[in-house]
Amino acid sequence: MKFVVLTLALLMYALVIVFQSKKVFFALGAAIIAIALGTIFPQSVFDGGGKSYAICHSLFELINWNVLMIYVGSMIIAALFIYSKAPSRVADEIIKVSPSAGIAIVLILAMTGIISIFVENVATVLVMAPIALALCKKLRLNPTNFMVGLAVMSNLEGTATLVGDPPSMIFASFAGYTFNDFFVHSQKLSIFFFIQTGLLVGCVFFYFIFRNAKEKIEAQETKVVSLFPSALLLLMIFGLAAISFLKIEFAFASGSFVLALGIIGLAWHFFCQKKSAKEIWELVKDLDWETIFFLIGIFVVVGALSESGLLMDFANFLARITDGSKVGAFVLVLLVSIILSGFIDNVPYIIVMLPVAADLAKSVGSAPELYMFALLIGSCLGGNLTPYGASANVVAMGIVKKEGQPMNFASWLKLGAPFTLLTTASAALLLWLIWS
């Protein structure tokens, strides 16, 4: 049965990689087959009892509804935050106070990263792209480097907090991390600060790219529609921090809170902004439902992999090839994550590898955070390596193509490869110094 489950998972991954546009169907199809196998062979696939166990176990234990509620609620808040035009106004103020265009560009890229801590990466790029293009036209600059910067900086910061990106939510679910644990855990600095090290290095990197743009530019005055979405965003952040601090036992506390804020936001959009029911429906329909249903399928398939014992076998294999070396295992997890995430979706990879990283840590006698954080850093920052490593990269390439400046694989690598190596190395170095 291990062989059957492994074959199912490998086939699903192969189809997801080859047919990206159909990944939801393959993930859900594989999940249904895994549940069917668990029903027919209840003792071989899932750790459980009778035939009905596989269905109940998959629906109520393997699928993490708290993570899914956080994702849906935060997407709604992010969409309203973008609608409010608050990010554009902040960018205007940055341009106004910057001594030169080069400094303004770097600060806008840093701001893009910070927004991406709370807003989905593609949405962040789409919000900031018009600002970047207008600035490039004023300065008569090729927009390519700026657009690449928007994509890689948004990908970088999505890992920093629990609400940044699906990989962070998945990690929090697996490790039992609260919102506050992303900042400090076991009295040690946590993942947020490692990512900020990468942000600082990334800003220095782009300063050298744009240092010759010394012209002072005039900013526009974008009118903010409303500050209510900004208030919702802040309330989400502080509310999640409070739930973490109070250690509320209710399993769906964080998800229910964020989803409730999202529903309040939709009500505000309908009643206060006088939007029609059709417009509200369009906003909800345009959320990233593909990722939601993809995650549902992946949760079940990886649950079958884990409970069949395959992931433990893989962790033991990695421990053997690194000969029990803590440094060797750390470098291996980091490098494999960077390379694979440059070409494949990091969400299913993270779900598969988190238990492997935790078991690997046990095998070499290390804190599990050392390898789980390395996995997060490598897989999330590694997406900047190639133009196909993250959805935000594909969107950035599409925008510059429309501007008459098409990019190829090699031209992306000129910026993406050094940026990825520098930011990943700096974040990993701080991680090793604190958690090794």
N, C-alpha and C positions, 0 to 999 in steps of 0.2 A: 504493500500500500504506500510506503514511502516513495517508491519509484513512480507510482501512478500520480501521487500528489506533486512530486517534483516535475514530472513531464507536463502536467497541467499548468503549473506555474511558469515553466520555461516557455511553453507554447504561447501562453498569454503575453508574456513579456516580449517575445519575438514579434507577435502580431501588433502589440502596442507601439513598438519601435518603428516597424515598417509602415503601419497604417495609423499614423497619429490622429487623423480626423475621426477614426472609428474606435478610439481607445476605450470609450465608455462602454460600448457594446461588448468588447472583448473582456473587460474587467468584470462587468456584471454577469456575462455568460459563464466565465470561469468560476465566479462565486456561486452561481446556481448549481454548477456541476459539483463543486466542493461540498455544498450542503447536501446534494443528492447522495454523494459518496458517503458522507457522514451519517445519513439516514439509513443507507443500506448496510454499511459497516460501522456501526456506532462506536465500537471500541478501538477502531484502527485509525480514524481520521481526527476526531475531536476527543478530548479527555472527558468522556461522559457516559451516560447511561443509555436509556431507551432510544427508540427511533425518533421520537419527537424532540429529543434533546438537541440535535444538530440545528434545527430551525430556530428554536428558542435561544440557544447559545449564540448563534450567529447574529440574530436580530438584536438581542438585548445585552450581549457582553462583548462580542468581537467588534461590532460597529460602535464607534465612540460618538454617541449623539451629542455629548457636551461639546466636543470639538466642532462638530458640524453646525451646531447652533451659534457658537462663537463666530464661525466663518460667515454664516449668512447675515447675522446681525452687524458685524463689522463691515461687510460689503455694502449694506444699506447705508450705514453712517458715512462710509467713504464716498459713496455716490452723491449723497446730499452735501458733503463737505466740498466736493468738486463743483457742484451746482452753485454753491454760495459764492464762488470766485475768491474766497479767502486766500488760497495759495497764490493766485495771480497778484493780489494786492501786496502780499508779503514780498514777492519777487520784485515788485515795483519799488518798495522801500529799500530793499537790498541794493538795487541799481542806483538809487538816489544817494545812498551814503558811501558807496564804493569809490575809492580814489582813482580807479582805472577800470577799463572794460575787462581786462584779464582777471582782476580780483573779483569783479562782479560775477563773471562766469563761474569761477571756482566756488564762490559763495552760493550761487544758484544750484550748482551741482551738489554741494553739501546739503542745501535745503531739500533738494530732491530726495536725497538719502533719508533725511529726517522724516519727511512726509511718508516715505515708503515704510517706515516703521509701523505705521498705522493704516496705510492705504495699499491696496493691491498694486503690484509692481507695474503692470500694463496700464492701469488707470493713472498711476503717477506719471508715467512717461507721456501719456496722452494729454494730461493737464499741463505739463511743463513744456511740451514741444512747441506750442505757438509762441511762448515767451522766448524760447531759445532761437526759433527761426526769425522772429522779429529783430532780436538783438544781432544776429548774424548779418541780416540785411543792412542794418544801420552801419555795421562795422565792415561791410563787404568781405565777410569771412565765409569760407566753405563750411556749411553746417555739419559736415560729417563727424568731425571729432566731438563736437558739442552733443550731437544726438547719441553717439556711442557712450559718452560720459553719462548722459541721463539714464541710459539702460543699465550700465554696469553699477552705477551708484545706487539705483533703486534696488537692484538684485542684492547688493551688498548688505543693505540695512534691513531687508525683510526678515533676517534671521534674529534680529536683536531682542525682540520681545515676544510674548505669547501670542499677540494678535497680529504680528507682522506678516506671516506667510503660513501656508499649510504645514511645511516641515517643522516649524516651531511649535505649532499646535499639536502635531503628532508626537514630537519629542516630549512635550509637557504631559501629554496623556500617558505615554509609556513610562516616563521617569517619575510621575507623580509630582511634577513641578507646578507651583502656583505662579501667578504673575510676578510676585516679588522675588521668587527664586531665580528669575532670569537676571537679576541684578546682584544679589548676594545669596549664596547657598553654603551651608555648613561653615559660616563665617569666612568664606573665601569669595573673591570676585567671581562673577559668573559670566555667562555667554555675552551679555550686553556689552561689557567692557572690552572683551576680545574683539568684537565687531567694531567698536569705536576706534580701536587701534588701527584696524584696516581702513576706517573712514579717514583718519588723519593722514595715513600714508597715501591714500587715494587722492586727497586734496593736494598734497605736495606734488604727486605725480602729474595732476592736471595743471597745477600752477606752471610747471616747466613746459607743458604743451602750449599754454596760452599766455606765457609771460611777456610776449612781445606786443600784446594788445594793450597799449598804454593810454588809449584815447578815453576821455571822460564823456559819458553819455547821459542824455536826459531821460528820465523815467516817465511813463504814463501814469495816470491815476485811475486804476481800475476800481470801479464801484462795487463794493461788496453787497450782495443781495440780502444777506442776513447773517448774523453771528450765531444763530441758533444751532446750525450743524457743528460749528466749532465748539460750542458749549457741550453738545452731545458727545463729541470726540473726547473732550477733556473729562467729562463725567464717566465715560467708558474707562478711561485710563485710571482715574482715581478710584472708581468703583471696583475695578478688578484688583487694584492694590489693597483696598479695604477688605475685600472678600478673602484675599490671600492672608492678610494680617490677622483677621478674625478666625481664620481656619474653620469656615462653615462646613459642616459635615455633609450637607445635601450634595449629592454627586453632580447634579446639573446646575449648581448655583451660578457659576460663571457664564455658562451658556444661556441660561434663562435670563440673566441680567442683561447681557449684550443683545440678545434677541428682542427683549422688551424695549430696550432703547431704540433699536431699529424700527420696531412697530410704532413707537412714539414719533420717531422721525417721519415715517410715512404718513401718520395722522396729521402732523404739522404741515407736511407738503400738500396734503389734500385740503385741509381746512384753512390754513393761514396763507398759503401760496396760491390758493384757488386753482389747483390742478384738477383735471378731470380724472374720473376713474380709469379711463383708457391710458392716460399719462402715468398714473401710478402703476398700472399693470405693466406698461412698457418698461418702467424702471426696474420692477421686480423681475420681469422676464429677462432683462439684459444682465442680470447678475450671473456670476460664473457657476451656473448650475452644472455644467459639464464636470468641473472639478469635484463638486459635491457627490455626484453619482459615481464618478471614477473612484473617489475615496471609499465609498460604501463597498464597491466590489473588491478593492485592494485590501481593505480591512479583513474581509472574510478569507480571501485566498492566503494572505500572509498568516492569519490565525491558523489555518490548516497546516501551513508549512511549519509553524512554530510548534504546534501541539503534536505533530507527527514526529518531532525530534530532529528534523532536517537542519534547522538553524543552529542547534547545538553541535551537530556534526560538523557544520561549516566552520563554526568558531574554533572547534578543536583542530580542524585542518589548518586554519590560519595560525594558531598557536604553534603547531608543529613546524610550519615552514619558516616562522620567525625564530624558531628555536628558543621560545620563552623569553625573548628579548623585549623589554618594555619599550625601548627606543625603536627597535625594528618594527614592532606591531603598530606603534604610533605613526611612523612614517608610512607604513604600508596602507593603513586606513586612510590617511590624508591623501596620498598620491592616487590611490585607486578611486577615491571619491571625486577628486578633481578631474581626472581623466574621463571617467564614466559620465559625470554630470555635464561635461562639455558637449555630450552628444545625446543623452537620454533624459527623460523626465526624472527629476530628483524625488518626487513624491513617493512613487512605489519603491524606489531604491532606499529611501530613508526608512520606510516602514519595514522592509525586509532586514536592513542592516542594523537597526537599533538593538534588537535582542542579540544579534551576533556580536556587536561591539561590547555590550554589557557582559556577555559570556567570555569574550576574549580578555576583558579586564580581569575577570576572576582567574582565568588560566595563567596570567602573568603576574598576578598579585598586585593589581593596581586599582585605583579608584575608578569606578565605571564612567564618571564624568570625563576623565581624560580622553577616553576613546569615543564616547558619545558626542562630546563637544567637537572633537577632531572630525567626526563624521559630519556633523552639522556644518562646520566651517568649510570643509573640503567640498561637500556636495552643493552647498548654496553659493559659495564664492566661485566654485569651479564652473558654474553655469555661465560665467562671464568669459570663459576661455574661447568659445566659438560663437558664431552668429546664430547657431541653432541650439545653444545650451539653455536658453530661457525664452519664454514668450515675449518678454520685454525687448529682447534683442531683435527678434523677428519684426516686431512693430517698429522699432527704430530704423531698421533697414528699409522697411516699406516707406517710411516718411521721407528719408533722404532720397530714395528712388523717385518719389513724386516730385522732389525738388530738383530733379535732373542730375543728381550725384549718386548714381548706383554704386553699391559696395559689393565686393566679392569676398570670398572666404579669406584670402590672403591679406586684404586690406583691413579686415576686422582684426586678424591676428596681430597686426602691428601694434594695435592699442590694447586689445583684449588680453593677449598673452602676458605682456609685462605687468599690466594692471593686476591680473589674477595672481601671478607669482608673488608680486610685492605685497599685496593686501593679505593673501593667504599666509605667507611666511610670517608677516608681522603678527597677525592674530594667533597663529599657531605657536609662535615663540612665547608670547605672553601666557598662553594656555599652558604650555609645558612648564614654564617657570613657576606658575602658581599651583598647578594640580598634579605635577609629577612627584 
